[in-house]
């Protein structure tokens, strides 16, 4: 049985207010809302196989166990990019269960119970990675009775539970989740606010591997958040834990110490997003090795940009050209060393726009054609 882009609401039963499942159930881009069970599984009661992707379970309740989902018997449960919000029960407001449970990049917020508000690990192994847990009014975020918590990293909890030594996992985290709201996409979600530890918690290039669910925080991966937004939203930035990705500014400080930071600041400067009213100024805070770029080469310079070298060097290691200034680009370089660039023309700079150089050094750049340091095309200017 597959539920796609639907809302199942206001169901009521002894077990499984919305769905009682003993077969194979897939829930995608859907909402399980305000259902109730007298005993088990306010939203879903499962002893089969359930896969939830981009789903929201909200305000479901159970008189006994598992406000959102009870997973027991021979049940298998897998959640990805999903939200559990304000579900309630006597035991386990969010999810109760044994047998294998895998939860990846999901958000638990405001779930409540007399005993354990979020997830109750009854037996078997629960595999957790990239999740956030914000406690409700009653009960801890997680409790492990007699199972195993397999912490595969980047799980954040605002109490002292839900982690077990995974890389990047943390307790007592500040999460600052917004209310359940329309943040885009087919389902309601909790958007992490300013200062949330979830934002940027997963470093760029990191691969999350969680019991068969795998994705990498980079521009090449097609993994998205619950709303369908890419992870990450901005190139080369870190990713957000939980179900909702939050964009990190490409160039937060305009002082760069790595090749990737320089790449991002040029991107943002080209988009005219700097707070500067005129030229965007990028300042070097260290020597930059362009062979360390994740994405090569640097973006072309197409707007007005000033590079303040502060005495540092940009080095192509005899492998890459340093800068390419296209028509309309206006590039000023001050107190920088541009060295070991390599290209057909313009080892350090290929100039088809305007380039101004002050108090700077061009050292050991090589070409097979013209302009070892700078090649300037007809109609371009060099000062």
C-alpha positions in Angstrom: 0.0 0.0 0.0 1.4 3.4 -1.0 0.3 6.8 0.3 1.6 9.7 -1.8 0.9 13.4 -1.4 -2.1 12.8 0.8 -3.3 13.8 4.3 -4.8 11.0 6.5 -6.5 12.7 9.4 -9.0 12.2 12.2 -8.9 8.4 12.1 -9.8 6.5 15.2 -9.3 2.8 16.1 -8.2 0.5 18.8 -4.8 0.1 17.2 -3.5 2.2 14.3 -5.7 5.3 14.2 -4.8 6.1 10.5 -3.3 2.7 9.4 -2.9 -0.8 10.8 -0.2 -2.4 8.7 0.9 -6.0 8.5 2.1 -5.8 4.9 4.3 -3.4 3.0 3.5 0.3 3.5 5.1 3.3 1.9 4.3 6.9 2.9 5.8 9.7 0.8 5.2 13.4 0.8 2.2 12.9 3.0 0.8 13.9 6.4 -0.6 11.7 9.1 -2.6 14.2 11.3 -4.7 14.1 14.4 -5.4 10.4 14.4 -6.0 8.5 17.6 -5.8 4.9 18.9 -7.3 3.6 22.1 -4.2 1.4 22.7 -1.3 1.3 20.2 -0.1 3.4 17.3 -2.0 6.7 17.1 -0.8 7.3 13.6 0.3 3.8 12.4 0.5 0.5 14.1 3.0 -1.8 12.3 4.1 -5.3 12.4 5.0 -5.4 8.7 7.3 -3.1 6.7 6.9 0.7 6.7 9.0 3.2 4.8 8.3 6.9 5.4 10.0 9.5 3.1 9.3 13.3 3.4 6.3 12.6 5.7 4.9 14.5 8.7 3.3 12.8 11.7 1.6 15.5 13.8 -0.8 15.6 16.7 -1.5 11.9 16.7 -2.2 10.2 20.0 -2.4 6.7 21.6 -4.1 5.8 24.9 -1.2 3.4 25.6 1.9 3.1 23.4 3.3 5.0 20.3 1.5 8.3 19.6 3.0 8.5 16.2 4.0 4.9 15.4 4.1 1.6 17.2 6.6 -0.8 15.5 6.5 -4.3 17.1 6.3 -7.9 16.3 8.2 -8.5 13.0 7.8 -4.9 12.0 10.6 -3.0 10.1 10.5 0.8 10.0 12.6 3.2 8.0 12.2 7.0 8.2 14.0 9.6 6.0 13.5 13.3 5.9 10.4 13.2 8.1 8.9 15.2 10.9 7.3 14.0 14.2 5.6 16.9 15.9 3.4 17.1 19.0 2.4 13.4 19.1 1.4 12.0 22.5 0.9 8.7 24.4 1.2 7.2 27.8 4.5 5.6 26.6 6.5 7.0 23.6 4.8 10.0 22.2 6.7 9.7 18.9 7.7 6.1 18.1 7.8 2.9 20.2 9.3 -0.3 18.9 11.6 -3.2 18.5 12.9 -4.9 15.4 15.0 -2.9 13.1 14.3 0.9 12.9 16.3 3.3 10.8 15.8 7.0 11.1 17.8 9.4 8.9 17.7 13.2 8.8 14.4 13.5 10.6 13.1 16.0 13.1 11.3 15.2 16.4 9.8 18.2 18.1 7.3 18.6 21.0 6.4 14.9 21.3 5.1 14.1 24.8 4.3 11.1 27.0 4.3 10.1 30.7 7.2 7.9 29.8 9.6 9.0 26.9 8.3 11.8 24.6 10.3 11.0 21.5 11.5 7.5 20.7 11.4 4.4 22.9 13.9 1.7 22.0 12.2 -1.4 23.3 14.3 -4.1 21.6 16.5 -4.7 18.6 18.8 -2.1 16.9 17.8 1.5 16.1 20.0 3.2 13.5 20.1 7.0 13.8 21.9 9.5 11.7 21.5 13.3 11.1 18.4 13.7 13.3 17.3 16.4 15.7 15.3 15.9 18.8 13.6 18.8 20.6 11.8 17.7 23.8 8.1 18.2 24.4 6.5 19.1 27.7 6.8 15.6 29.2 9.3 12.8 28.7 12.8 12.5 27.5 13.7 12.6 23.8 15.0 9.0 23.7 15.1 5.9 26.0 16.7 2.6 25.4 15.2 -0.2 27.4 16.9 -3.4 26.0 17.9 -2.6 22.5 20.9 -1.0 20.8 21.3 2.6 19.7 23.5 2.6 16.6 24.6 6.3 16.4 25.9 6.9 12.9 26.6 10.5 13.5 25.2 14.1 13.6 22.3 13.4 15.9 21.5 16.4 18.0 19.3 16.4 21.1 18.3 19.2 23.4 18.4 16.9 26.4 21.0 14.3 27.5 19.7 11.4 25.3 19.6 10.1 21.7 23.3 9.8 21.1 25.9 7.1 21.5 29.3 8.4 20.5 28.7 9.1 16.8 30.8 11.7 14.9 29.2 15.1 15.3 26.4 13.9 17.6 25.7 16.1 20.6 23.4 16.4 23.6 22.1 19.5 25.3 22.2 21.2 21.9 20.5 24.5 21.2 18.1 23.7 18.3 15.8 26.8 18.1 13.2 25.1 15.9 10.4 27.1 14.6 6.8 26.1 14.9 5.3 23.5 12.6 4.6 25.6 9.5 4.5 25.7 5.7 8.2 26.2 4.9 7.8 25.0 1.4 7.1 21.5 0.0 4.0 19.3 0.4 4.2 18.9 4.2 4.5 21.1 7.3 8.0 21.2 8.9 10.0 22.8 11.7 12.6 25.3 10.3 15.7 25.7 12.4 16.2 29.3 13.4 19.2 31.5 13.9 21.8 30.1 16.2 20.5 26.5 15.8 23.2 23.9 16.2 21.5 21.9 13.5 22.5 24.5 10.8 25.8 23.5 9.3 26.2 20.5 11.6 27.2 18.2 8.7 30.5 19.3 7.1 30.6 19.5 3.3 31.9 16.3 1.8 30.6 14.2 4.6 28.9 10.9 3.7 26.0 9.8 6.0 25.7 6.0 6.0 22.9 4.7 8.0 21.9 1.0 7.7 21.5 1.2 3.9 20.5 4.8 3.6 23.5 6.8 2.3 24.0 10.4 1.0 26.8 12.9 0.8 26.7 16.5 1.7 28.0 17.9 -1.7 26.8 19.5 -4.9 27.1 16.2 -6.9 24.6 14.3 -4.7 20.9 14.5 -5.5 19.7 14.0 -1.9 17.2 16.6 -0.8 15.4 17.6 2.4 11.8 17.0 3.3 10.7 20.0 1.2 12.7 19.0 -1.9 15.5 21.5 -1.3 19.0 20.3 -2.2 21.6 19.5 0.5 23.4 21.8 0.7 21.5 24.7 -0.8 24.6 26.8 -1.5 27.6 25.2 -3.1 30.5 24.0 -0.9 28.7 24.8 2.4 27.8 22.5 5.3 24.5 20.7 5.6 21.8 20.9 8.2 20.8 18.0 10.6 17.2 17.1 10.7 14.5 17.2 8.0 14.9 20.8 6.8 17.9 22.2 5.1 18.9 25.8 5.9 21.0 27.9 3.5 24.4 29.0 4.8 25.8 32.2 3.4 28.4 31.6 0.7 30.7 34.2 2.1 29.9 35.0 5.7 33.0 37.1 6.5 34.7 38.2 3.3 38.0 37.1 4.7 39.1 33.8 3.2 41.7 31.2 4.3 40.9 28.3 1.9 40.5 27.9 -1.8 36.8 26.9 -1.4 36.1 30.0 0.7 37.6 32.1 -2.1 35.5 30.2 -4.6 32.3 31.0 -2.7 33.1 34.6 -2.1 33.7 35.2 -5.8 30.3 33.5 -6.5 28.6 35.8 -4.0 30.4 38.9 -5.2 29.4 38.1 -8.8 25.8 37.9 -7.6 26.2 41.4 -6.0 25.2 40.1 -2.5 27.9 41.7 -0.5 26.9 44.4 2.0 29.4 46.7 0.2 27.7 49.5 -1.8 30.3 49.4 -4.5 33.0 46.8 -5.2 32.9 43.6 -3.2 36.2 43.3 -1.3 37.6 39.8 -0.5 40.5 39.8 1.9 43.1 37.0 2.2 43.6 35.6 5.7 46.2 33.0 4.6 48.1 31.7 1.6 45.7 30.0 -0.8 46.5 26.8 -2.7 44.1 26.6 -5.7 44.9 22.9 -6.2 42.8 22.3 -3.1 39.6 23.5 -4.7 36.7 21.1 -4.5 35.4 22.5 -7.7 38.0 23.7 -10.2 38.6 26.4 -11.5 37.6 29.5 -9.6 34.5 31.2 -11.0 35.1 33.8 -13.7 35.1 37.4 -12.4 32.2 39.1 -14.0 31.5 42.1 -11.7 33.5 44.6 -9.7 35.7 42.8 -7.1 38.7 43.9 -5.1 41.2 41.4 -3.7 43.1 42.6 -0.7 46.0 40.3 -0.4 47.2 41.5 3.0 50.7 40.1 2.0 49.5 36.6 1.3 49.9 34.5 -1.9 47.6 32.7 -4.3 49.3 29.6 -5.7 48.4 27.6 -8.8 51.2 25.0 -8.2 52.0 25.1 -11.9 48.7 23.3 -12.6 45.9 25.9 -12.8 45.3 29.4 -14.0 44.6 31.7 -11.1 41.9 34.2 -12.4 39.8 34.7 -15.5 38.3 38.2 -15.8 35.5 38.2 -18.4 34.0 41.2 -20.3 32.2 43.3 -17.7 34.5 42.1 -14.9 36.5 44.7 -13.0 39.2 43.2 -10.8 41.5 45.1 -8.5 44.4 43.3 -6.8 46.3 44.9 -3.9 49.2 43.6 -1.8 49.0 40.1 -3.1 51.4 37.6 -4.6 50.0 35.6 -7.6 52.3 32.7 -8.3 52.8 29.4 -10.2 49.8 29.9 -12.4 49.7 27.8 -15.6 47.6 28.2 -18.7 47.6 28.5 -22.5 47.4 32.3 -22.1 47.5 34.4 -18.9 49.2 32.2 -16.4 48.0 34.3 -13.4 45.2 36.3 -15.1 43.3 36.1 -18.3 41.8 39.6 -18.8 38.9 40.4 -21.1 37.5 43.1 -18.8 39.4 45.5 -16.5 42.3 44.7 -14.2 44.1 47.1 -11.7 47.2 45.9 -9.9 48.8 47.8 -7.0 51.6 46.8 -4.6 51.5 43.2 -5.8 53.9 40.5 -7.2 53.5 38.1 -10.1 56.0 35.2 -9.6 56.8 32.1 -11.7 53.6 32.0 -13.8 53.9 30.0 -17.1 52.0 29.8 -20.3 52.3 28.0 -23.7 51.0 31.0 -25.5 51.0 34.7 -24.5 51.1 36.7 -21.3 53.0 34.7 -18.7 51.5 36.8 -15.9 48.6 38.6 -17.5 47.1 38.2 -21.0 44.9 41.1 -22.0 42.5 40.8 -24.9 41.7 43.6 -27.4 39.4 46.2 -25.8 40.2 45.2 -22.2 42.1 47.5 -19.9 45.1 46.9 -17.6 46.4 49.4 -15.0 
